Amino acid sequence: MLAFFRINDPYRLIGIFLLIVLIRLPFFLGEMPLTIPELQWMIVGETISFKNILYVDVWDDIAPLAALIYSLIDIIGGRTQLGYQILAVLAVFLQCFLFNQLLIVSKAFKENTYVPGLIYAVLMSAFFDFFTLSPALMSCLFQLLVINGIFYHIASKGKDELFLNLGLALGLAALIYLPSLCYLPITIVALGLYSSVNIKKYLLLFFGFMFPVVLVGIYFFWHGALLDFVDYYFLSWLSTPFQEYFDLKSLLIITLPTFLLMVFSWLKIYTTSRFNNHQTNYIQVMLVFLVAGFIMVFFAGERVPHQMVVFAAPVAFFLSHMFLLIKRRFIAELVFLLFFGWTLTTNYGVLYRFILPAGLVNYDNLLVSETKWDTIVKGKKILILGDQPDAYLHAYLATPYLNWGLSENHFNQLRSFNTLSSIYETFDQQMPEVIIDQQNLVPELFQLMPSIAAQYSKQGDAYLLKSKSTRGQANN
């Protein structure tokens, strides 16, 4: 397989596309589990598609550009997991093409080959939640554009327009996935270490970065939500608790073999002295972006497998070098087949639990599961007071309080007049048909809002809105 993609033939891209589709085909044909982050993206997209304002009509720490994309998906196809998966296929293929092309144009390797695109495609198949259109996956496009700009400047001293474009890519990346903010200082470091850049070009870079951020800020300012945009997005990692959908041990088990192979690749590169100055600088730049990936994962507000897609480009770069440097091609083929087989076996094996011992890799907290409220909430507008949003799968969001990490502080200040007034006004405008009280907050809330309390009946830890006739009798 490696030999087929080693040939410098653009038609090899068709093979990469088919490989991406074939790897995902069993998931398309079978029942792909829905993850909690995926469900929340769908709810945000659904809510915004009804001309609601992000951070005002739906509280979540999602990036504004990612939310816009999810709202467009909802307008076209509604809540469709398949739509997310199809768009993810297209996004990964586009990234494979761009990644491979930038390496060919910059002459990062001794030979022009489509092996990097192949490795990138395999790495993007490491876990089943890589197969959806996550903000992290979308941010990888801008990561590649930034890498391309840095490589171009190292090779040919880019003009002023290059730095403006670099800044735009960095700004858009930050607006689609918050941890991508790390790319700004990393880019400045990479440009400063491996090329000569004057103050004017750094100012152009910063201007390009700020331009899309300011435009989005103006949009929210126009809708009276600028402070909400800053608080719920840029400052969300300070105010929301860390969400551990996937424990660290499980994450290490599925990623450690690939990273060990990458370390071997790095050693192989540094024991080889057949690189020119530009190629040596490219290697060091990719090492910087590898470090950036660890910083991004560390500062992210949640732990989920799809975060690891930010490592795809630097890891694919180093692995490609290793496979191309192995002199005996049958050994390179054997190592690649082992790497490819391990990646797919781990993905399928973890999901269907047939390779690793039960409980060794635990992803139960990541998946949406059935709840005891599914029957009573089906097709209704509901409010969940708690951090388990699974019941939204069969219902719609009522009130803005989607992300409990952002809403918790609000509901913990019920004795504040401003807070209580805000909640009362929200309920008055968007009365939930069902309230699921996972935090035992409703008794105190209803004690302070008796007129609202009179319109609900209690059923376990859920509160159901009474019929209009019943509510009218209660008011009389």
C-alpha positions as CSV (number, residue, x, y, z in Angstrom):
1,M,0.0,0.0,0.0
2,L,2.8,2.4,0.9
3,A,4.5,1.8,-2.5
4,F,1.3,2.8,-4.3
5,F,1.1,6.2,-2.7
6,R,4.8,6.8,-2.9
7,I,4.4,7.5,-6.6
8,N,4.1,11.2,-7.5
9,D,0.8,11.0,-9.2
10,P,-2.1,13.3,-8.3
11,Y,-4.6,10.5,-9.0
12,R,-3.3,8.9,-5.8
13,L,-5.6,11.4,-4.1
14,I,-8.6,9.4,-5.4
15,G,-7.1,6.4,-3.5
16,I,-6.8,8.5,-0.3
17,F,-10.5,9.6,-0.6
18,L,-11.7,6.0,-1.2
19,L,-9.6,4.9,1.8
20,I,-11.2,7.6,4.0
21,V,-14.7,6.5,2.9
22,L,-14.0,2.7,3.3
23,I,-12.6,3.1,6.8
24,R,-15.8,4.9,7.8
25,L,-18.2,2.7,5.8
26,P,-19.0,0.3,8.6
27,F,-19.9,3.2,10.8
28,F,-22.2,4.6,8.1
29,L,-23.9,1.3,7.6
30,G,-24.1,0.4,11.2
31,E,-25.4,2.3,14.2
32,M,-22.9,5.0,15.0
33,P,-23.1,6.0,18.7
34,L,-23.9,9.7,19.4
35,T,-21.6,11.6,21.7
36,I,-22.6,14.2,24.2
37,P,-20.6,17.0,22.6
38,E,-22.1,16.0,19.2
39,L,-25.6,16.3,20.7
40,Q,-24.8,19.7,22.2
41,W,-23.5,21.0,18.8
42,M,-26.8,19.8,17.2
43,I,-28.9,21.6,19.9
44,V,-26.9,24.8,19.4
45,G,-27.2,24.6,15.6
46,E,-31.0,23.9,16.0
47,T,-31.5,26.8,18.3
48,I,-29.6,29.4,16.3
49,S,-31.3,28.2,13.1
50,F,-34.5,29.7,14.5
51,K,-32.9,33.2,14.4
52,N,-31.8,33.1,18.0
53,I,-28.5,34.8,19.1
54,L,-25.6,32.7,20.4
55,Y,-24.6,33.4,24.0
56,V,-28.0,35.2,24.6
57,D,-30.7,32.7,23.5
58,V,-28.5,29.7,24.1
59,W,-25.7,29.6,26.7
60,D,-22.8,27.5,25.6
61,D,-19.0,27.9,25.2
62,I,-19.0,26.8,21.6
63,A,-17.0,29.0,19.1
64,P,-19.2,31.4,17.1
65,L,-18.0,30.2,13.6
66,A,-18.5,26.5,14.6
67,A,-22.0,27.4,15.9
68,L,-22.8,29.2,12.5
69,I,-21.7,26.1,10.6
70,Y,-23.9,23.8,12.8
71,S,-26.9,26.1,12.3
72,L,-26.4,25.9,8.5
73,I,-26.3,22.1,8.8
74,D,-29.6,22.2,10.8
75,I,-31.2,24.5,8.3
76,I,-30.3,22.1,5.5
77,G,-30.9,18.7,7.1
78,G,-32.1,19.1,10.7
79,R,-30.5,17.0,13.4
80,T,-28.5,14.7,11.2
81,Q,-25.5,12.8,12.5
82,L,-25.0,11.4,9.0
83,G,-24.6,15.0,7.7
84,Y,-21.9,15.7,10.3
85,Q,-20.1,12.5,9.2
86,I,-20.3,13.2,5.5
87,L,-19.0,16.7,6.0
88,A,-16.2,15.3,8.2
89,V,-15.2,13.0,5.3
90,L,-15.0,16.0,2.9
91,A,-13.1,18.1,5.6
92,V,-10.5,15.3,6.2
93,F,-10.0,14.8,2.4
94,L,-9.5,18.5,1.9
95,Q,-7.0,18.6,4.7
96,C,-5.1,15.5,3.3
97,F,-4.9,17.3,-0.1
98,L,-3.7,20.6,1.4
99,F,-1.2,18.9,3.7
100,N,0.3,16.8,1.0
101,Q,0.4,19.8,-1.5
102,L,2.1,22.1,0.9
103,L,4.8,19.5,1.5
104,I,5.3,18.9,-2.2
105,V,5.5,22.7,-3.0
106,S,7.9,23.4,-0.2
107,K,10.0,20.3,-1.0
108,A,9.9,19.2,2.6
109,F,11.0,15.7,1.5
110,K,13.7,14.4,-0.8
111,E,11.0,13.0,-3.1
112,N,7.5,14.2,-4.1
113,T,5.1,11.6,-2.7
114,Y,1.5,11.2,-1.5
115,V,2.6,9.2,1.6
116,P,2.0,12.2,3.9
117,G,-1.6,12.5,2.8
118,L,-2.1,8.8,3.3
119,I,-0.6,8.9,6.8
120,Y,-2.8,12.0,7.6
121,A,-5.9,10.0,6.5
122,V,-5.0,7.1,8.7
123,L,-4.4,9.3,11.8
124,M,-7.8,10.9,11.3
125,S,-9.3,7.4,11.7
126,A,-7.8,6.7,15.1
127,F,-11.1,6.9,17.1
128,F,-14.7,6.8,16.2
129,D,-15.4,10.4,17.4
130,F,-12.8,11.6,14.9
131,F,-15.5,10.8,12.3
132,T,-17.8,13.7,13.1
133,L,-17.4,17.4,12.2
134,S,-16.0,18.7,15.5
135,P,-14.7,22.3,16.0
136,A,-11.2,20.7,16.5
137,L,-11.4,19.0,13.1
138,M,-12.5,22.2,11.4
139,S,-9.6,24.2,13.1
140,C,-7.1,21.8,11.5
141,L,-7.8,23.4,8.1
142,F,-6.5,26.7,9.5
143,Q,-3.6,25.0,11.2
144,L,-2.5,23.7,7.8
145,L,-2.9,27.2,6.2
146,V,-0.7,28.6,9.0
147,I,2.0,25.9,8.5
148,N,1.9,26.5,4.7
149,G,2.5,30.2,5.3
150,I,5.4,29.6,7.6
151,F,7.0,27.1,5.2
152,Y,6.6,29.5,2.3
153,H,8.2,32.4,4.2
154,I,11.1,30.2,5.3
155,A,11.7,29.1,1.7
156,S,11.2,32.4,-0.1
157,K,10.7,35.3,2.3
158,G,7.0,36.0,1.9
159,K,5.7,39.5,1.2
160,D,3.5,41.6,3.4
161,E,0.3,40.0,2.1
162,L,1.5,36.6,3.5
163,F,1.5,37.9,7.1
164,L,-1.9,39.5,6.7
165,N,-3.2,36.1,5.4
166,L,-1.5,34.3,8.2
167,G,-3.2,36.6,10.8
168,L,-6.6,36.0,9.1
169,A,-6.1,32.2,9.3
170,L,-5.1,32.5,13.0
171,G,-8.1,34.7,13.8
172,L,-10.5,32.3,12.0
173,A,-9.0,29.4,13.8
174,A,-9.5,31.1,17.2
175,L,-13.2,31.7,16.3
176,I,-13.9,28.1,15.4
177,Y,-12.0,26.4,18.3
178,L,-10.9,28.3,21.3
179,P,-7.7,26.3,22.0
180,S,-6.5,27.4,18.6
181,L,-5.5,30.7,20.2
182,C,-2.3,28.8,21.1
183,Y,-1.3,29.0,17.4
184,L,-0.8,32.8,17.6
185,P,2.2,32.8,20.0
186,I,3.5,29.6,18.4
187,T,3.5,31.2,15.0
188,I,5.3,34.2,16.3
189,V,7.9,32.0,17.9
190,A,8.3,29.9,14.7
191,L,8.7,33.0,12.5
192,G,11.2,34.5,14.9
193,L,13.3,31.4,15.3
194,Y,13.5,30.2,11.8
195,S,13.3,33.3,9.6
196,S,13.8,37.1,9.8
197,V,10.7,39.1,10.4
198,N,10.5,42.8,11.1
199,I,8.1,44.7,13.3
200,K,5.9,45.8,10.4
201,K,5.2,42.2,9.4
202,Y,4.4,41.2,13.0
203,L,1.9,44.2,13.1
204,L,0.3,42.9,9.9
205,L,0.0,39.5,11.4
206,F,-1.7,40.9,14.5
207,F,-4.0,43.1,12.4
208,G,-5.0,40.1,10.3
209,F,-5.7,38.1,13.5
210,M,-7.8,40.9,15.0
211,F,-9.8,41.6,11.9
212,P,-12.2,38.6,12.0
213,V,-12.3,38.8,15.8
214,V,-13.4,42.4,15.8
215,L,-16.0,41.8,13.0
216,V,-17.6,39.0,15.2
217,G,-17.4,41.3,18.2
218,I,-19.2,44.0,16.3
219,Y,-22.0,41.5,15.4
220,F,-22.5,40.6,19.0
221,F,-22.2,44.3,20.1
222,W,-25.0,45.1,17.6
223,H,-27.2,42.5,19.3
224,G,-26.3,43.7,22.8
225,A,-24.2,40.5,23.5
226,L,-20.6,41.7,23.4
227,L,-19.9,41.0,27.1
228,D,-21.7,37.6,26.8
229,F,-19.4,36.8,23.8
230,V,-16.3,37.6,25.9
231,D,-17.6,35.8,29.0
232,Y,-19.1,32.7,27.5
233,Y,-16.5,32.1,24.9
234,F,-13.1,33.7,25.5
235,L,-13.3,33.5,29.3
236,S,-15.3,30.3,29.5
237,W,-12.2,28.2,30.5
238,L,-12.0,30.3,33.7
239,S,-15.6,30.0,34.7
240,T,-16.7,26.5,33.6
241,P,-15.6,23.2,35.3
242,F,-13.5,20.8,33.4
243,Q,-15.5,18.2,31.6
244,E,-13.9,14.7,31.6
245,Y,-15.8,12.7,29.0
246,F,-12.9,10.4,28.5
247,D,-10.4,9.5,31.3
248,L,-6.7,10.0,30.9
249,K,-5.8,6.3,31.2
250,S,-8.1,5.5,28.3
251,L,-6.7,8.3,26.2
252,L,-3.1,7.2,26.8
253,I,-4.0,3.6,25.8
254,I,-5.4,4.5,22.4
255,T,-2.7,7.2,21.6
256,L,0.5,5.9,23.2
257,P,1.5,3.4,20.5
258,T,1.3,6.1,17.8
259,F,3.2,8.6,19.8
260,L,5.9,6.0,20.5
261,L,6.2,5.4,16.8
262,M,6.4,9.2,16.3
263,V,9.3,9.4,18.8
264,F,11.1,6.7,16.9
265,S,10.5,8.7,13.7
266,W,11.9,11.8,15.3
267,L,15.1,9.8,16.3
268,K,15.3,8.4,12.8
269,I,15.2,11.9,11.4
270,Y,17.9,13.3,13.7
271,T,20.2,10.5,13.0
272,T,20.0,11.3,9.3
273,S,22.0,14.3,8.0
274,R,20.7,14.4,4.4
275,F,18.5,17.5,4.8
276,N,19.1,21.0,3.4
277,N,18.7,24.1,5.6
278,H,15.0,24.6,4.6
279,Q,14.1,21.0,5.3
280,T,15.8,21.2,8.7
281,N,13.8,24.3,9.6
282,Y,10.6,22.6,8.5
283,I,11.3,19.8,10.9
284,Q,11.9,22.2,13.7
285,V,8.7,24.1,12.9
286,M,6.6,20.9,13.0
287,L,8.2,20.1,16.3
288,V,7.0,23.5,17.6
289,F,3.5,22.7,16.3
290,L,3.6,19.3,18.1
291,V,4.4,21.1,21.3
292,A,1.5,23.5,20.5
293,G,-0.8,20.5,20.4
294,F,0.0,19.5,23.9
295,I,-0.6,23.0,25.1
296,M,-4.0,23.1,23.4
297,V,-5.0,19.8,25.0
298,F,-3.9,21.0,28.4
299,F,-5.8,24.2,28.3
300,A,-9.0,22.8,26.7
301,G,-12.0,22.8,29.0
302,E,-12.8,19.1,28.3
303,R,-11.1,15.8,27.6
304,V,-12.5,14.1,24.5
305,P,-10.7,11.9,22.0
306,H,-11.4,14.2,19.0
307,Q,-9.1,16.8,20.6
308,M,-6.2,14.7,19.4
309,V,-6.9,15.6,15.7
310,V,-4.7,18.7,16.3
311,F,-1.7,16.4,16.3
312,A,-2.5,14.9,12.9
313,A,-0.3,17.2,10.8
314,P,2.9,17.1,12.9
315,V,2.7,13.4,13.6
316,A,2.0,12.6,9.9
317,F,5.0,14.8,9.0
318,F,7.4,12.8,11.2
319,L,5.9,9.4,10.4
320,S,6.1,10.2,6.7
321,H,9.8,11.0,7.1
322,M,10.4,7.7,8.8
323,F,8.7,5.6,6.2
324,L,10.6,7.4,3.4
325,L,13.9,7.1,5.2
326,I,13.7,3.3,5.7
327,K,16.0,1.9,3.0
328,R,14.4,-1.5,2.7
329,R,11.0,-0.9,1.3
330,F,9.5,-4.2,2.4
331,I,10.3,-3.2,6.0
332,A,8.7,0.1,5.4
333,E,5.6,-1.6,4.1
334,L,5.5,-4.0,7.0
335,V,5.8,-1.2,9.6
336,F,3.1,0.8,7.8
337,L,0.7,-2.2,7.7
338,L,1.3,-2.8,11.4
339,F,0.6,0.9,12.1
340,F,-2.5,0.9,9.8
341,G,-3.8,-2.3,11.3
342,W,-3.3,-1.2,14.9
343,T,-5.1,2.1,14.2
344,L,-8.2,0.4,12.7
345,T,-8.2,-2.5,15.1
346,T,-8.1,-0.1,18.1
347,N,-10.9,2.0,16.7
348,Y,-13.2,-0.8,15.9
349,G,-12.1,-2.9,18.9
350,V,-12.6,-0.1,21.4
351,L,-16.1,0.8,20.1
352,Y,-17.3,-2.8,19.8
353,R,-15.2,-4.0,22.8
354,F,-13.6,-7.0,21.2
355,I,-9.8,-6.2,21.5
356,L,-9.1,-4.7,24.9
357,P,-10.3,-6.1,28.2
358,A,-13.7,-4.7,29.4
359,G,-13.3,-1.5,31.3
360,L,-9.7,-0.8,30.2
361,V,-10.9,1.9,27.8
362,N,-14.0,3.5,29.2
363,Y,-16.0,5.8,26.9
364,D,-19.4,5.5,28.6
365,N,-19.4,9.1,29.8
366,L,-18.8,10.2,26.2
367,L,-21.9,8.7,24.7
368,V,-25.5,9.8,24.9
369,S,-27.5,7.1,26.7
370,E,-31.2,6.4,27.4
371,T,-32.7,8.1,30.4
372,K,-35.7,7.6,32.6
373,W,-37.2,10.8,31.2
374,D,-37.2,9.9,27.5
375,T,-40.9,9.0,27.4
376,I,-42.2,12.2,29.1
377,V,-39.9,14.6,27.2
378,K,-40.3,13.2,23.7
379,G,-41.0,16.1,21.3
380,K,-41.3,18.7,24.0
381,K,-39.4,21.8,25.0
382,I,-37.5,21.0,28.1
383,L,-34.9,22.4,30.6
384,I,-32.3,20.2,32.2
385,L,-30.8,21.6,35.4
386,G,-27.6,19.5,35.5
387,D,-24.6,18.3,33.6
388,Q,-26.2,15.3,32.0
389,P,-28.0,16.5,28.8
390,D,-28.8,13.1,27.4
391,A,-32.6,13.7,27.5
392,Y,-32.2,16.5,24.9
393,L,-31.8,13.7,22.3
394,H,-35.6,13.3,22.1
395,A,-36.6,16.9,23.0
396,Y,-35.9,20.6,22.2
397,L,-34.2,23.2,24.3
398,A,-36.4,25.6,26.2
399,T,-34.7,28.7,27.8
400,P,-31.0,29.5,27.1
401,Y,-29.6,27.3,29.8
402,L,-27.9,24.5,27.7
403,N,-24.4,24.4,29.2
404,W,-24.7,23.7,32.9
405,G,-21.1,24.9,33.5
406,L,-22.2,28.4,32.4
407,S,-25.7,28.2,34.0
408,E,-24.7,26.8,37.4
409,N,-23.4,30.1,38.8
410,H,-26.6,31.8,37.7
411,F,-28.9,29.3,39.5
412,N,-26.7,29.3,42.6
413,Q,-27.5,33.0,43.1
414,L,-31.3,32.7,43.4
415,R,-31.4,35.1,46.3
416,S,-30.1,37.9,44.0
417,F,-32.9,40.0,42.7
418,N,-31.2,40.5,39.3
419,T,-30.7,36.8,38.8
420,L,-34.2,35.8,39.9
421,S,-35.7,38.5,37.8
422,S,-33.7,37.2,34.8
423,I,-34.9,33.6,35.3
424,Y,-38.5,34.7,35.8
425,E,-38.4,36.7,32.6
426,T,-36.9,33.8,30.7
427,F,-39.5,31.4,32.0
428,D,-42.3,33.8,31.2
429,Q,-41.1,34.0,27.6
430,Q,-40.1,30.4,27.1
431,M,-42.0,28.2,29.5
432,P,-40.4,24.7,29.6
433,E,-42.9,21.9,29.1
434,V,-40.7,19.7,31.3
435,I,-38.0,20.6,33.9
436,I,-35.6,17.9,34.8
437,D,-34.0,18.8,38.2
438,Q,-30.7,16.9,38.5
439,Q,-29.4,19.4,41.1
440,N,-32.5,19.7,43.4
441,L,-32.8,23.4,42.7
442,V,-36.4,23.7,41.6
443,P,-38.0,23.6,45.2
444,E,-36.1,26.8,46.1
445,L,-36.7,28.3,42.7
446,F,-40.5,27.7,42.9
447,Q,-40.6,29.0,46.4
448,L,-39.3,32.3,45.1
449,M,-41.5,32.2,42.0
450,P,-44.9,30.9,43.2
451,S,-46.8,32.1,40.1
452,I,-44.5,29.9,38.0
453,A,-44.6,27.0,40.5
454,A,-48.4,26.9,40.3
455,Q,-48.2,26.0,36.6
456,Y,-46.2,22.8,37.2
457,S,-46.9,19.4,38.7
458,K,-44.1,17.2,40.2
459,Q,-43.3,13.8,38.9
460,G,-40.2,12.4,40.6
461,D,-37.4,14.7,39.9
462,A,-39.2,16.1,36.9
463,Y,-41.7,19.0,36.7
464,L,-44.4,18.9,34.1
465,L,-46.2,22.0,32.8
466,K,-49.9,21.6,33.4
467,S,-52.4,21.9,30.6
468,K,-53.8,25.4,29.9
469,S,-57.2,24.5,31.4
470,T,-55.6,23.2,34.6
471,R,-53.3,26.3,34.8
472,G,-56.4,28.5,34.4
473,Q,-58.2,26.8,37.3
474,A,-55.1,27.1,39.5
475,N,-54.8,30.8,38.8
476,N,-58.5,31.3,39.6
